[in-house]
Amino acid sequence: MSPCELCLKQRVGYWIAVSVAVAGLVSRRFVGSRDLTPWINLALAIVFAGEMGLAAYHAGVEWKFWPGPAACTGGATHVDPAELERLLSGAKMTVPRCDQPAWIFLGLSMAGWNALVAFGLTAASAFAFLRGRRPA
């Protein structure tokens, strides 16, 4: 399945979260300061909240609650090898659309599941931030 434009944008949040988490682990390992840990957790909560918002927006586009961006109706940015082979043999190109879910499980699309996962990660990160800010 080729990802649509919004699917590709949703991956960015997780790359940012991995970068923030690695920076937190490195600073804790080499600097040895635990003072940064709550702030790393807060940064992760903010990143995951943004991810949740984007995923919820995408799910809303799929459910036709609001229109999606114009980029979702034209110009694929990624073509898998099987699709490329079809194109070279003369088949018409199919563009992944943001308003048509490619996969649904238990009534939720991948964007819907991503919104739920991002919500859980936001809550866990926020809880870790609040727990880490308590005086010892």
C-alpha positions as semicolon CSV with decimal commas, in nm:
position;residue;x (nm);y (nm);z (nm)
1;M;0,000;0,000;0,000
2;S;0,141;0,335;-0,099
3;P;0,093;0,605;0,167
4;C;-0,096;0,925;0,095
5;E;0,042;1,271;0,172
6;L;-0,114;1,286;0,521
7;C;0,016;0,937;0,603
8;L;0,367;1,051;0,519
9;K;0,328;1,364;0,733
10;Q;0,213;1,155;1,028
11;R;0,544;0,968;1,028
12;V;0,735;1,289;1,097
13;G;0,596;1,316;1,451
14;Y;0,737;0,977;1,544
15;W;1,078;1,065;1,400
16;I;1,077;1,381;1,609
17;A;0,975;1,182;1,918
18;V;1,257;0,933;1,861
19;S;1,504;1,222;1,826
20;V;1,381;1,386;2,148
21;A;1,392;1,055;2,337
22;V;1,745;0,975;2,215
23;A;1,861;1,325;2,307
24;G;1,713;1,273;2,654
25;L;1,884;0,937;2,695
26;V;2,218;1,074;2,578
27;S;2,195;1,376;2,807
28;R;2,101;1,157;3,101
29;R;2,384;0,915;3,029
30;F;2,663;1,163;2,963
31;V;2,552;1,468;3,158
32;G;2,409;1,258;3,440
33;S;2,144;1,514;3,522
34;R;1,796;1,393;3,603
35;D;1,672;1,752;3,604
36;L;1,610;1,732;3,228
37;T;1,399;1,415;3,240
38;P;1,065;1,584;3,317
39;W;1,126;1,838;3,041
40;I;1,207;1,563;2,792
41;N;0,877;1,399;2,893
42;L;0,695;1,729;2,842
43;A;0,854;1,769;2,498
44;L;0,742;1,414;2,410
45;A;0,389;1,490;2,531
46;I;0,377;1,797;2,305
47;V;0,510;1,603;2,005
48;F;0,262;1,319;2,059
49;A;-0,025;1,566;2,105
50;G;0,063;1,717;1,766
51;E;0,075;1,367;1,617
52;M;-0,264;1,290;1,768
53;G;-0,410;1,609;1,620
54;L;-0,276;1,532;1,272
55;A;-0,399;1,172;1,289
56;A;-0,743;1,284;1,407
57;Y;-0,753;1,539;1,124
58;H;-0,666;1,264;0,874
59;A;-0,933;1,033;1,018
60;G;-1,183;1,319;0,986
61;V;-1,087;1,360;0,620
62;E;-1,145;0,988;0,568
63;W;-1,487;1,009;0,735
64;K;-1,569;1,317;0,519
65;F;-1,612;1,541;0,825
66;W;-1,403;1,808;0,648
67;P;-1,215;1,837;0,321
68;G;-0,856;1,720;0,294
69;P;-0,565;1,912;0,147
70;A;-0,539;1,947;-0,231
71;A;-0,213;1,749;-0,229
72;C;-0,410;1,435;-0,147
73;T;-0,579;1,428;-0,483
74;G;-0,275;1,438;-0,708
75;G;0,093;1,371;-0,743
76;A;0,218;1,071;-0,552
77;T;0,547;1,124;-0,370
78;H;0,617;0,754;-0,321
79;V;0,581;0,466;-0,562
80;D;0,653;0,114;-0,445
81;P;0,848;-0,119;-0,678
82;A;0,539;-0,322;-0,773
83;E;0,358;-0,004;-0,873
84;L;0,661;0,111;-1,073
85;E;0,666;-0,221;-1,259
86;R;0,298;-0,177;-1,345
87;L;0,364;0,176;-1,470
88;L;0,651;0,062;-1,690
89;S;0,428;-0,203;-1,846
90;G;0,176;0,067;-1,944
91;A;-0,075;0,057;-1,658
92;K;-0,236;0,378;-1,538
93;M;-0,099;0,536;-1,224
94;T;-0,314;0,523;-0,913
95;V;-0,265;0,803;-0,662
96;P;-0,321;0,724;-0,293
97;R;-0,600;0,949;-0,170
98;C;-0,623;1,092;0,181
99;D;-1,001;1,065;0,188
100;Q;-1,013;0,692;0,115
101;P;-0,874;0,465;0,388
102;A;-0,644;0,196;0,252
103;W;-0,705;-0,035;0,549
104;I;-0,972;-0,064;0,819
105;F;-0,964;-0,282;1,133
106;L;-1,249;-0,291;1,385
107;G;-1,406;0,011;1,217
108;L;-1,099;0,234;1,240
109;S;-0,854;0,322;0,966
110;M;-0,479;0,342;1,018
111;A;-0,520;0,714;1,085
112;G;-0,782;0,640;1,352
113;W;-0,560;0,382;1,519
114;N;-0,269;0,624;1,501
115;A;-0,480;0,888;1,678
116;L;-0,557;0,640;1,959
117;V;-0,193;0,533;1,995
118;A;-0,076;0,895;1,993
119;F;-0,337;0,977;2,259
120;G;-0,200;0,700;2,481
121;L;0,158;0,817;2,427
122;T;0,055;1,177;2,501
123;A;-0,112;1,071;2,825
124;A;0,183;0,855;2,932
125;S;0,434;1,132;2,858
126;A;0,224;1,394;3,037
127;F;0,186;1,164;3,338
128;A;0,564;1,106;3,343
129;F;0,619;1,484;3,328
130;L;0,380;1,552;3,616
131;R;0,521;1,267;3,822
132;G;0,878;1,387;3,763
133;R;0,796;1,745;3,867
134;R;0,688;1,648;4,220
135;P;0,929;1,752;4,493
136;A;1,127;1,464;4,638
